[in-house]
Amino acid sequence: MEELSSRQVTIQDPFWSPRLETNAGRAIFHQWEQLEVSGCIDNFRILAGEKDGFREGWFFADSDAYKWLDAAARIYVLRPDSKLAACMDAFLALFLKAQSDDGYLFTYNQIHFPGMRWVNLQIEHELYCHGHLIEACISHHAATGRMDSLTLACRAADLLVRDFIGKGPEYTPGHEEVEIALLRLYQVTGRSPYLDLASQFLEQRGRIPHFSLSIIRQNASVAKRGKFVRAQRRAYLLTHPEHLSFHLPARNAARSSLPVTLRWYASAFSGKYFQQHAPIRALSEPVGHAVRFGYLETASALLQRLCPDASLLPLLEQTWENMVARRMYVTGGLGSLPVLEGFGNDYELDPEYAYAETCAALGGMFWNWEIALATGKARYSDLFEWQLYNAASVGMGVDGKTYLYNNPLACRGGVTRQAWFDIPCCPSNLSRTWADLGRYIYSVDSENLWIHQYIGSRVKLKSLDSLEVLLDSGLPYTGSATIRLAPQHQAGFTLHLRLPSWSTATRITVNGEPVAIPITSPESEPAAGGFDPRPARFLPIRRTWSASDRIEISFDLAVTLRCASPRVKGHLGKVALTRGPLVYCLESVDNPGVDLFTCRLDTTSLRVDPSPGLLGGIQVLRATTVDGFPLTFIPYSLWANRGPSQMTVWVRT
């Protein structure tokens, strides 16, 4: 199964096109401004000798700059803009000047600890930063055709090969990402050492002897180095009083407790937090930091796709199965514990404690896409869609300039959208994913075309007799989609249409003739969080297609009352409302005078109400409580766009 590039696909969609315009015209420039005022870009200028100053931000702050370039380049592919091009050119020139001759680029060490490298690999994220640098340069090369960006990426990757190939498990990264970058660089260049090193990093995980002692030593080193940097900073400020630091807002509050904090320590020292407790072939359940885990599974699935391995793929599928069945929220959110920012125990899905970081949802989407390509199963594309519309999209406000870091499913206060964060990993990660949305809609081989997502778009394929596909979609607010196929000549191939798990009565016609849809039996173990993508499947339609063929699809958009597993505490007598691929919630701004957490929904009163003037034009759900008070539900992804508020996804009945 071959994936397409976003350059091949033109999105024309009533729901997504305005959001992609906001991403390209507003969000990406806002992110650049925040990187400027926070000092992130100045760090590279200081290193390159272009500016005097003091380095600001976390030791891994470089990655935020790289993700911005990655997002900007992906946007530029489809929306060339002179202002954006100028920013990218300046950025790339700065990276080229700051990078050491041998390919090393990590401002924290180069500025504060010249000559020191690869000191605390589990914590300080040098390899993570180099991974995002490589990915950004790959995207820039793809967008512009410039070789200097690809050369920069290869120089960094060649350094990693020289310094790490053949090394032991203690030389694996604490935050997975570089593995994805090396595999993608291998896809671009065909250079096998990149593939070899990525495979080594993955296969060596979970094999560090006496990991707890190693992490204690590294934490002590990180603290000592941090103390040294703070002393340097104080000395610098004494002689440079004009240097005013930009104080970033902290991440949003997350409800926590002493036991949760103690569990973080236990997870870190055991290696589970870092996914260093067991080799990848012994992993069968999601554990530890949720973003890291998503990136680990993404890299493993991509490796399996590039080098098919009958022993690895079943493990990846089993791990995904356990996540869906026991450790995923109804929104598709991943990570139930604050502090740990990661997975809890089976069925531990408290809506208020939910961390469900935006980047964790994105990691889940990357993982779903890779395993969808590897297996051809619709369940993975289905969860990709659910996370796209809910757990990931909630991370960006409608203005493109405000964001959420963690995403609880119930909030009594303390969570608001911010222009930026002290760790701003999510905004540009979300922007680069949205910019690349076209690549996730279709896949193809010599005899098959798969429709993974029903997003209005146009694509012309080189294969299948130069087939042109025109897809029009009303999702998520209307349940209609139309596909027109236009091969140059009559062509025989199989069209695979995803039947979403959320539509229980999908109807399909080809040129007006109904298509029979087989009935399938449900899975045996229900999903803990209330959403289960496993019933999704591809419907194959094999025929000789001609330019006049038209497929019409009607999805069932009935409001669904979803229940969590009885094994999830605190959900008895509560439901979450969904319609199509959208999860809905109650927000206090729409429901004055109503206690969101004690009110009881009259389920017979639900109705859909178009609200063109609300939040850019949406459809809300109207209902009443059993006492007759009106209730308004909005899509979960849009909450917190109108100031501080309370919110809940789960409501009593």
C-alpha positions, 0 to 999 in steps of 0.5 A, a space after each residue: 500500500 503506497 501513501 501519497 504526498 500532500 502535494 498530490 492532494 488538493 483539499 477543498 472541504 467546507 469544514 477543513 479548508 477554513 481551518 487549514 487557511 487559519 493554520 497557514 495564514 495566522 497560526 504559523 506566523 503567530 508561532 514564529 512571533 512567539 519563538 522570537 519573543 521567547 528567545 528560542 530563535 535568538 539561541 541560534 543567533 547567539 550560537 552563530 555569533 550574530 547576537 549577544 545574549 543569554 540562552 533561554 528556555 529548556 535544554 530541548 527548546 531547539 526542537 520547537 524551532 525545528 517543528 516550526 520549520 517543519 510546519 512552515 515547509 509543509 504549509 508552503 508546499 500547497 500555499 506558497 507565500 513570500 513572507 513565509 519563504 523569507 522566514 524559512 530562508 532566514 531560519 535555515 541560514 541560521 541553522 546552517 551557520 550554527 551547526 558544527 562542521 561534523 553535523 552537531 547542533 544542540 544549543 544547550 551544550 554548544 553555548 553552555 558546555 562546549 565540547 560536551 555531547 550525549 551526556 544525559 540521553 534519557 533526559 536532555 533530549 539531544 537525539 530528540 532535537 536532532 530528530 526534529 531537525 532532520 524531519 524539518 530539513 526533509 520537509 523543507 527539501 520536499 517543499 523547495 527542492 533545495 539541497 542545502 536543507 537535505 545536506 544539513 539533515 544528512 550531515 546531522 544523521 551521518 554524525 549520529 551514525 558515526 557516534 552511535 552505530 554499534 553502541 549498546 542500549 545505554 545509547 538509546 534516547 529517552 524521548 523517541 523521535 529520532 527513529 522516525 526521522 532516520 527512517 524518513 531520511 532513509 526513504 528520501 536518500 536510500 542510505 542504509 546506515 540511517 535504516 540500520 541506526 533507527 533499527 538499532 535504537 528501537 531494538 536496543 530499548 529496554 535493555 539498559 542494565 540497572 536502569 534505575 541507577 543510570 537514571 539517578 546518575 543522569 538526574 544528578 548530572 542534569 541538576 548539576 548542569 542546570 545549577 551551573 547554567 542558572 549561576 551563569 545567567 545570574 552573572 550575565 544579568 549583573 552585567 547586562 541589566 537590559 536583558 529582559 527575559 520573556 516569561 512564558 505562561 506555564 502549562 495549564 493546571 492538571 489535577 493531581 495528587 501525592 499518589 500520582 506523583 509517587 507513581 511518576 517516580 516509580 515509573 521513571 526509576 523502573 524505566 516504564 516512563 521512558 519505555 526502557 523497561 522491556 524490549 519492543 518485542 516484549 511490549 503488549 500494553 501502552 505504558 509511560 509517557 504517552 507522547 513518547 509511546 506514540 512515537 515509539 509505536 510509529 517508528 516501529 510500525 514504519 520500520 515494519 513497513 519498510 522491512 516487513 517482520 512477521 514477528 513485530 506486526 502482531 505485537 504492534 496490533 496487540 498493543 493497539 488493541 489493549 490501548 483501545 480496550 482499556 486505556 483510551 478516553 472517549 475522545 481518543 485522548 491518550 494519557 490519564 495521569 498528570 505529572 507522568 503525562 502518560 498512561 495509567 492502569 487498565 480502566 483508569 480513565 478519570 475525566 478530570 485527571 485526564 492529561 490527554 496531551 495534544 501531542 499524545 493524540 498526534 502521536 496516536 494519529 501517526 501510529 494509526 496511519 503507519 499501522 493502517 498502511 502496514 495492515 490495510 485495516 480500517 480500524 486504524 484509519 477510523 481511530 485516526 479520524 476520531 483523534 483528528 476531530 477530537 483529541 488533537 483538534 481541541 489543541 488549537 483555538 478557532 483564532 489559530 493563536 491560542 492553544 491547549 496543552 493538556 485536555 481534560 474531559 471535565 474541568 471545574 476551572 484552571 484550564 484556559 487557552 494560552 498564546 504559548 507555553 513554557 514547553 510549546 511542543 504542541 502548537 507547531 506539531 499540530 500545525 505540521 499535521 494539519 498542513 500534511 492532512 492530504 497525505 492521510 486521505 488516500 492510499 493506492 497500489 497497482 490494483 487498489 484505491 483506499 479511501 481512508 478519510 472523507 475529506 473533500 479533496 481532489 487527486 490525480 494518480 499516476 497509477 490506475 490509468 491516471 485516475 482522477 478522484 474527486 471527493 466531496 464531503 459534508 462531514 462532520 455536520 452532514 452525512 453525505 459524501 460523493 466520489 467521482 472517479 475519472 480514469 483516462 480509459 475504462 480501468 478495472 480495480 478495487 475501490 475500498 471505502 471505509 465504513 466508519 465505526 460511528 455510522 451504523 446504517 451507512 448506505 452506498 450507491 454506485 451510479 444509483 444502484 445500491 451496494 450490499 454491505 455485509 453485516 459483521 459481529 461486534 468485538 468481544 471486549 468493549 472499549 473502556 472509554 466508550 468509543 470503539 473503532 474496531 467495527 470499522 472496515 473497508 468495503 471493497 468494490 471491484 469493477 471496471 470503472 469509467 469516467 462517468 462513475 459516481 459513488 454516493 455515500 450516506 452516513 448515519 449521523 444519529 446522536 449516540 449515547 456512549 457509555 464507559 465500561 462498568 470497570 471505569 470508576 465514576 461513570 455509572 449513570 453517565 453518558 457522552 454524546 457523539 454525532 458522526 465523528 464528533 464528541 460533544 460537551 457541556 460548557 458553562 458559557 452556554 449553560 448559565 445557571 446549570 451545574 454541569 456536574 450534577 444536572 441530569 439529561 433528559 435523553 428524549 429531548 435531544 435535537 440537532 440545531 445548526 448555529 451558523 453564528 457560533 464559533 465559526 458556524 457549527 451544529 450544536 445539540 440542544 436538550 433539557 434536563 429532567 427538571 426542564 432547564 435547557 442544555 446546549 452541547 458543543 463539539 468538544 474540540 471547540 471548548 475554551 474558545 470564549 474565556 475561562 469556563 467549566 466543561 464536561 464531556 460526561 453527563 448524568 442521565 
